[in-house]
Amino acid sequence: MADLGMSHTHADHYRSARSRKPATTRSRLHRAANAALVVAAFTFLAALVCGVIS
């Protein structure tokens, strides 16, 4: 590896997407929880704008 003035730890941060580890159960649950919160927030705001909730 060329000396780019950064440590191997930093170089590992920029690895390609193919070399990443498969998602763990915890990361999948975290992503699902975040997606659910975003959907819930969007639904709540849409209901406020449409006048369903006053």
VENWOHU-V651594 format. One record per backbone hydrogen bond with DSSP energy under -1.0 kcal/mol. NH is the residue of the N-H (numbers start at 1). CO is the residue of the C=O. E is the energy in kcal/mol with one decimal. If there is no record, write none. Layout:
BEGIN
[[NH:CO:E] [NH:CO:E]]
END
This chain:
BEGIN
[[4:2:-1.1] [11:7:-2.1] [12:8:-2.4] [15:12:-1.4] [20:17:-1.2] [28:24:-2.1] [29:25:-2.5] [30:26:-2.4] [31:27:-2.4] [32:28:-2.4] [33:29:-2.6] [34:30:-2.3] [35:31:-2.3] [36:32:-2.4] [37:33:-2.2] [38:34:-2.2] [39:35:-2.4] [40:36:-2.5] [41:37:-2.5] [42:38:-2.5] [43:39:-2.6] [44:40:-2.4] [45:41:-2.5] [46:42:-2.5] [47:43:-2.3] [48:44:-2.1] [49:45:-2.5] [50:46:-2.3] [52:47:-1.9] [53:47:-1.2]]
END
